[in-house]
């Protein structure tokens, strides 16, 4: 049976995740559930997209992925079901999927709501859509095609001849600072030149990128490309975010020489 993953900003203290799991197990007792994360920052679809995009392709084809994070809005947002690249996805049509996919999905529908009084993340609707897809049923049986696919853009690095200007995209539980500068962009722009990684909050710049966190002594600052291919600034066995005072959306630049 295919897997079902859950990525939400619902946390682990309240009843929402437990209620959804209860509905899913009631419909399919032998279901395999995997929690990717329930601690995405509230309404932060950019962070959700980063976490999810770095993870979902690690699962077997046929896996159903539910993303329960939506941007804050007073408008009612449709719940989408999408089939793409051998996987199934369920989440809100609020621009989240445009941050995950490089191309607009072709096979997608609006999930018809089970409880018309509670649109959006009605748990019964989510559970119904998930089990429908897990059973191998057609995605187009869940509802009509959307007339609009909402798109949002994230801040992309600014590329100049001598500089790449980026921002802090994510801070993980270790305090490692993840930027939006990807490895392939760095390689393309470097052209074998020397470089310096600079932020106004760094007392010491970095002019080398290591392979592993432990390639410096404990307490040493280091730059690495993480498993998802994004540039990280870290401190071995400590929090770079805390010690360097870096937070989300702070500026990071790479200067070439």
KARABEL-V375404 format. One record per residue. RES is the residue in three letters. OMEGA is omega in whole degrees, 0 to 359 (999 if undefined). Layout:
RES;OMEGA
RES;OMEGA
This chain:
UNK;178
UNK;178
UNK;171
UNK;177
UNK;180
UNK;175
UNK;184
UNK;170
UNK;186
UNK;182
UNK;181
UNK;181
UNK;185
UNK;189
UNK;192
UNK;181
UNK;179
UNK;179
UNK;179
UNK;179
UNK;178
UNK;177
UNK;181
UNK;179
UNK;178
UNK;180
UNK;183
UNK;185
UNK;182
UNK;181
UNK;176
UNK;182
UNK;177
UNK;176
UNK;173
UNK;174
UNK;171
UNK;184
UNK;169
UNK;177
UNK;186
UNK;175
UNK;185
UNK;183
UNK;176
UNK;178
UNK;178
UNK;181
UNK;179
UNK;181
UNK;186
UNK;182
UNK;180
UNK;191
UNK;200
UNK;182
UNK;175
UNK;183
UNK;180
UNK;174
UNK;182
UNK;179
UNK;175
UNK;182
UNK;174
UNK;178
UNK;182
UNK;177
UNK;177
UNK;180
UNK;182
UNK;178
UNK;178
UNK;183
UNK;174
UNK;183
UNK;180
UNK;173
UNK;182
UNK;166
UNK;187
UNK;170
UNK;182
UNK;174
UNK;177
UNK;178
UNK;174
UNK;184
UNK;176
UNK;180
UNK;186
UNK;177
UNK;182
UNK;181
UNK;180
UNK;185
UNK;176
UNK;176
UNK;181
UNK;185
UNK;176
UNK;180
UNK;179
UNK;179
UNK;177
UNK;184
UNK;179
UNK;181
UNK;169
UNK;180
UNK;178
UNK;186
UNK;177
UNK;180
UNK;184
UNK;180
UNK;182
UNK;181
UNK;179
UNK;183
UNK;168
UNK;189
UNK;179
UNK;177
UNK;179
UNK;181
UNK;179
UNK;181
UNK;181
UNK;182
UNK;177
UNK;181
UNK;178
UNK;179
UNK;178
UNK;181
UNK;184
UNK;180
UNK;183
UNK;175
UNK;183
UNK;181
UNK;183
UNK;176
UNK;177
UNK;176
UNK;182
UNK;172
UNK;185
UNK;180
UNK;173
UNK;178
UNK;174
UNK;180
UNK;178
UNK;178
UNK;175
UNK;185
UNK;173
UNK;184
UNK;185
UNK;188
UNK;163
UNK;179
UNK;180
UNK;179
UNK;173
UNK;183
UNK;189
UNK;174
UNK;184
UNK;185
UNK;176
UNK;184
UNK;176
UNK;185
UNK;181
UNK;178
UNK;177
UNK;179
UNK;183
UNK;186
UNK;183
UNK;178
UNK;179
UNK;181
UNK;181
UNK;186
UNK;185
UNK;180
UNK;177
UNK;179
UNK;169
UNK;184
UNK;177
UNK;177
UNK;191
UNK;166
UNK;184
UNK;181
UNK;177
UNK;177
UNK;179
UNK;179
UNK;179
UNK;181
UNK;180
UNK;176
UNK;183
UNK;179
UNK;185
UNK;179
UNK;184
UNK;176
UNK;169
UNK;179
UNK;175
UNK;184
UNK;180
UNK;179
UNK;186
UNK;171
UNK;178
UNK;166
UNK;184
UNK;184
UNK;179
UNK;177
UNK;180
UNK;179
UNK;177
UNK;167
UNK;186
UNK;171
UNK;184
UNK;178
UNK;175
UNK;185
UNK;177
UNK;181
UNK;183
UNK;186
UNK;181
UNK;179
UNK;182
UNK;179
UNK;181
UNK;176
UNK;172
UNK;183
UNK;173
UNK;177
UNK;174
UNK;180
UNK;181
UNK;185
UNK;999
